[in-house]
Structure formats: C-alpha cells, structure tokens
Amino acid sequence: MYIAIEWTSSAFRAWLMQANGTVAAEHQSLAGVNSVRDGSFEACLRSEIGAWLPQSKAILLSGMVTSRTGWVETPFAMAPAGIADMLAQAIRSDLPGLPPLYFLPGIARLSPLPDVMRGEEMSIFGLELPLPDLLVLPGAHSKWVRTDGERIVDLSTYMSGEILNLLRKDSLLSKLIPADYAPSEAAFDRGVAIARDKGALPGGVLQRLFSARSLVLFDQLKPHEISDYLSGVMIGSEIAEVLAGQPDLSSVVVLGENPVAQSYRRALHQFGIQSPVEVGSAAAGFARLIVELSA
C-alpha cells in the first residue's frame, strides 16, 4: 500500500492506494498547512492518517506542504515536465517510524517572467492521455496550462479570483453591494461583454472595474447586480488577455464542475470558445505516480 497526500494551505486530503493505483481508503480534513503550528507537520500527519502507516511502503506529498512555508521545500521541475520528472525531482525524507516520504516538486517556467504551480498539476496528470492542448484551472489564482499531450509545457497564473474577492469584501465597490445580494446571470453576462468589447473603452480591466460604481450612480446598474457584474468583468478580462496572445483560440478545457468553473464556461461561450467538461482528480494523478514508483 501507498499513501498519497494533497496538503494545501487550507485542507488535508489523503488516499490509501494499492500499487496499481486503486484507492482503498480516503480521508480529508481542514488541517491545512496554514493551521499547522510550530512546524508540527509530522505530528499532524500521524494524527490524520496514523492508522494507515504500518501497511504503507511510501508516502507521496504534494501541494503547499512542499513550499517554503510547508514541511519540506522542494525545487520546481522546469517545464516541459511530466510524471517522470515529478518523481525524478522529488525529495525523499526518512523519519523514524514512518515510511519513506517523497515530497513532490511543483512545476515552473522562467520566461518571459517566472510562473509556478504547486499541487494543481496532479489534477492535470490525472486526466486521460493525451492531455488537452490547453486547460484552465479556475480559482483564486487561476492557471492556464498548455501541454504536449503528456507533459506540461507552459503555464500562466491570473490573480482574478483573489482580486475579485478583495473588491467584493473591502473596497469602494463593496460598500455598494447590499447584504441581500441575489445572483444575476444577466449582470455577469454584461460584465463579460464590457470586458470583451475593446471598442467600448480604451485600456483594460482597471477602467472597466470602476464602471461598477459609475453605472450605479447613473441608475444603469442595480446595487444587487454589482457582484456578478464584477465577476463578469474580471473573468472576461482574463480571457481577453489570454486571447491577446493567441487570437485563433477555439477550445479550452475548463477543469472542474464547481460554480466558478461554470462561470468560466459561460464567459468562454460569449467569446465563441468551446469549453469541454473535464473533472480532474488529484487521486488519479497520484495513481499514475504510484504505478511508476512501484514498477
């Protein structure tokens, strides 16, 4: 048996797996990296999955637990990078009473500016081969990832989700959003349209964001529509930036089925871009690693 752990900033998720990648048991909790005090990662691991340890040959760890603020910092595998590179550049640690620990690297590109991912790659490697040419992983820091069918060859990170959350919670605009907010698809679509229409305004997202205030002042946007309008502007502007570098883009795989992923699909549709549904599984990515490790 093997143990695979996706240990993010806010959550702990583990799978007990057979050598062929079959999941025998699963465990998850809110014991994320940010909740671990005084570097007590070993104690936390034992508390979470101690019952699995005696039957396990090795433990594979991915996510923020391998970052500078985690348990063991690992280097980044430079793109192009695939499953073999993840294992080759993992850092092994041997501690008394524990199976060997393999801290997996993240993936990075250096040019034209450094960009990184740490943990998200496991969901990508969990997809059936060949991997899609282009994927987006929506989130606080969305990742746009290119592959060659087997390896990740490039990636770009957009902080749209985090900025949107800040605007909704602590900004000039947030003061206009009523407590009884109700979702509005029409407001979202309008925000996407404003982001998409480069003839409507010069510049980019910064001027368009202020329109969430100015439209309300002139009774052209209702206060309860602000939140979804902002979401449309942010996601639409993100897509517009991506298209600026690849105007002939016709299809993007959106990884996930949560509400944010659905918003990305809705926005991409306005841009005339197909967005096939894929549900990435970190467990499936770990399974590929374990099969390789046990071969």
C-alpha positions in Angstrom: 0.0 0.0 0.0 1.0 3.6 -0.6 -0.3 6.9 0.8 -0.9 9.9 -1.4 -1.4 13.3 0.3 -2.7 16.6 -1.3 -1.9 19.1 1.5 -2.9 22.6 0.6 -3.0 25.8 2.5 -6.5 25.1 3.9 -7.1 21.4 3.6 -5.6 17.9 4.1 -6.7 15.1 1.7 -5.2 11.7 1.7 -5.7 8.4 -0.2 -4.6 4.9 0.7 -3.7 3.2 -2.6 -2.7 -0.2 -3.9 0.4 -0.5 -6.1 -1.8 -0.4 -9.2 -3.3 2.9 -8.2 -6.6 1.6 -6.9 -8.0 3.7 -4.0 -8.5 1.6 -0.9 -9.5 4.4 1.5 -9.8 8.2 1.6 -9.5 10.8 4.4 -9.9 14.6 4.4 -10.0 17.3 6.9 -9.4 21.1 7.3 -5.9 20.6 8.7 -4.3 22.7 6.0 -0.7 23.9 6.1 -1.7 27.2 7.5 -3.3 25.6 10.5 -0.1 23.6 11.5 1.6 25.4 14.4 5.4 25.5 15.1 6.2 23.2 12.2 4.5 20.2 13.8 3.8 18.6 10.4 4.8 15.1 11.4 2.5 15.1 14.4 -0.3 16.4 12.3 0.3 13.6 9.7 0.3 10.9 12.4 -2.9 12.4 13.8 -4.7 12.4 10.5 -3.7 9.0 9.0 -1.8 7.2 11.7 -3.8 4.0 11.2 -2.6 3.7 7.6 1.2 4.0 8.4 2.0 0.4 9.3 0.8 -1.0 6.0 2.3 1.7 3.8 5.5 1.4 1.7 5.8 5.1 0.9 4.1 8.5 1.3 3.8 10.9 -1.6 3.1 14.6 -0.7 2.0 17.4 -3.0 0.7 21.0 -2.6 1.8 23.8 -0.3 3.3 21.3 2.2 6.2 21.3 -0.2 6.5 25.1 -0.3 8.7 27.5 1.6 6.0 27.7 4.3 5.4 24.0 4.4 7.2 20.9 5.8 10.0 20.4 3.2 10.5 22.9 0.4 11.1 21.2 -3.0 12.5 22.8 -6.1 10.4 23.3 -9.2 10.5 20.9 -12.2 11.0 23.2 -15.2 8.5 22.9 -18.0 8.2 20.9 -20.1 7.7 18.4 -17.2 5.7 15.2 -16.8 5.2 12.3 -14.4 8.8 11.0 -14.7 10.1 14.5 -13.9 7.9 14.7 -10.8 9.4 11.5 -9.4 13.0 12.3 -10.5 13.0 15.6 -8.7 11.1 14.6 -5.6 12.9 14.9 -2.3 13.0 11.8 -0.1 12.9 12.1 3.6 13.3 9.2 6.1 12.0 9.6 9.6 11.8 7.1 12.4 8.6 5.2 12.4 7.4 6.5 9.1 7.5 5.0 5.6 9.8 7.0 3.2 8.3 10.4 2.5 8.5 11.7 -1.1 8.0 15.5 -1.3 7.0 16.2 -4.9 8.1 19.3 -6.8 5.9 21.9 -8.3 6.2 23.0 -12.0 7.6 26.3 -13.2 8.5 28.2 -16.3 11.1 31.0 -16.2 10.5 33.1 -19.4 9.3 35.8 -20.0 8.6 36.0 -16.3 8.7 33.2 -13.7 5.4 31.4 -13.1 4.7 28.4 -10.9 2.2 25.9 -9.8 2.4 23.6 -6.8 -0.2 20.9 -6.5 -2.6 21.7 -9.3 -0.5 19.6 -11.7 -1.7 16.4 -10.0 -5.3 17.0 -11.3 -3.9 17.6 -14.8 -1.8 14.4 -14.7 -4.9 12.6 -13.5 -6.7 13.2 -16.9 -6.7 10.5 -19.6 -4.0 10.7 -22.1 -3.4 12.5 -24.4 -3.8 15.6 -22.2 -5.8 18.5 -23.7 -3.7 21.1 -25.5 -5.0 24.0 -23.3 -6.7 23.9 -19.9 -7.8 26.4 -17.3 -8.0 25.6 -13.6 -10.3 28.3 -12.1 -9.7 29.5 -8.6 -8.3 32.4 -6.6 -5.2 32.1 -8.8 -6.4 30.6 -12.0 -3.9 28.6 -14.0 -3.9 28.4 -17.8 -1.8 25.4 -18.8 -0.5 24.2 -22.1 0.5 20.5 -22.7 2.0 18.4 -25.4 -0.3 15.6 -24.7 1.9 14.1 -21.9 3.8 16.9 -20.3 3.0 20.4 -19.0 4.9 22.8 -21.4 3.8 26.2 -20.3 1.6 27.9 -17.6 0.3 31.3 -16.8 -1.3 32.4 -13.5 -4.1 35.1 -13.2 -5.0 36.5 -9.8 -8.5 37.3 -10.9 -10.3 35.3 -8.2 -8.3 36.9 -5.3 -8.7 40.4 -6.7 -12.5 39.8 -7.2 -12.8 38.7 -3.6 -11.0 41.8 -2.3 -13.2 44.1 -4.4 -16.3 42.4 -3.1 -15.2 42.5 0.6 -13.1 45.5 1.2 -13.3 48.3 -1.4 -15.2 51.3 -2.6 -17.4 48.9 -4.6 -18.1 46.5 -1.7 -19.8 49.4 0.2 -22.4 49.5 -2.6 -23.3 45.8 -2.5 -26.4 45.1 -0.4 -26.5 42.3 2.2 -29.4 40.7 0.4 -27.4 40.0 -2.8 -29.0 37.7 -5.3 -27.2 36.0 -8.2 -27.7 37.7 -11.6 -26.6 35.9 -14.8 -27.6 38.9 -16.8 -25.2 41.1 -14.8 -22.4 38.6 -15.2 -23.0 38.4 -19.0 -23.0 42.2 -19.1 -19.6 42.3 -17.3 -18.2 39.8 -19.8 -19.5 41.8 -22.7 -17.8 45.0 -21.4 -14.5 43.1 -21.0 -14.8 41.7 -24.4 -15.7 44.9 -26.3 -12.4 46.7 -26.7 -14.2 49.4 -28.7 -16.3 50.4 -25.7 -13.4 51.8 -23.7 -9.7 52.2 -24.2 -7.4 50.3 -21.8 -8.2 47.2 -19.9 -9.7 45.9 -16.7 -8.8 48.8 -14.3 -11.1 51.3 -16.0 -13.8 48.7 -16.6 -13.9 47.9 -12.8 -14.8 51.4 -11.9 -17.8 51.2 -14.1 -19.4 49.0 -11.4 -19.6 52.3 -9.4 -20.4 54.8 -12.2 -23.2 52.7 -13.7 -24.9 52.5 -10.3 -24.5 56.3 -9.8 -26.4 56.8 -13.1 -29.0 54.1 -12.3 -27.7 51.9 -15.2 -26.8 49.0 -12.8 -28.6 47.9 -9.7 -26.7 47.5 -6.5 -27.6 43.8 -6.2 -26.1 43.3 -9.7 -22.6 44.7 -8.8 -21.1 41.4 -7.5 -21.9 39.4 -10.6 -21.1 42.3 -12.9 -17.6 42.5 -11.3 -17.2 38.7 -11.7 -18.0 39.0 -15.4 -15.6 41.9 -15.9 -12.8 40.0 -14.1 -13.2 36.7 -15.8 -13.9 38.3 -19.2 -10.8 40.4 -18.9 -8.8 37.4 -18.0 -10.0 35.6 -21.1 -9.4 38.7 -23.2 -5.7 38.8 -22.0 -5.3 35.1 -22.9 -6.7 35.7 -26.4 -4.4 38.7 -27.0 -1.6 36.2 -27.2 -3.5 33.5 -29.2 -6.4 35.1 -31.1 -7.2 31.9 -33.0 -8.1 30.0 -29.9 -11.2 27.9 -30.4 -11.3 25.5 -27.4 -10.3 25.4 -23.8 -10.8 22.6 -21.3 -12.2 24.0 -18.0 -11.1 21.7 -15.2 -13.9 21.2 -12.6 -17.7 21.5 -12.2 -18.0 24.0 -9.4 -19.8 27.3 -9.8 -16.6 29.2 -10.6 -15.8 26.7 -13.4 -19.3 27.1 -14.7 -18.8 30.9 -14.8 -15.7 30.4 -16.9 -17.6 28.2 -19.3 -20.3 30.8 -19.6 -17.8 33.6 -20.3 -15.9 31.5 -22.8 -19.1 30.8 -24.7 -19.6 34.6 -25.1 -16.1 34.7 -26.7 -17.2 31.9 -29.1 -14.8 29.4 -27.5 -15.8 25.8 -26.8 -15.2 24.6 -23.2 -15.4 20.8 -22.9 -16.1 19.5 -19.4 -13.2 17.6 -17.6 -13.2 16.8 -13.9 -9.6 16.5 -12.8 -8.7 14.1 -10.0 -5.6 14.5 -7.9 -6.1 10.9 -6.8 -5.8 9.8 -10.4 -2.6 11.8 -10.8 -1.1 10.2 -7.7 -2.2 6.8 -9.0 0.0 7.3 -12.1 2.9 8.3 -9.9 2.5 5.3 -7.7 2.3 2.9 -10.6 5.6 4.4 -11.9 7.2 4.3 -8.4 6.3 0.7 -7.8 7.4 -0.5 -11.2 
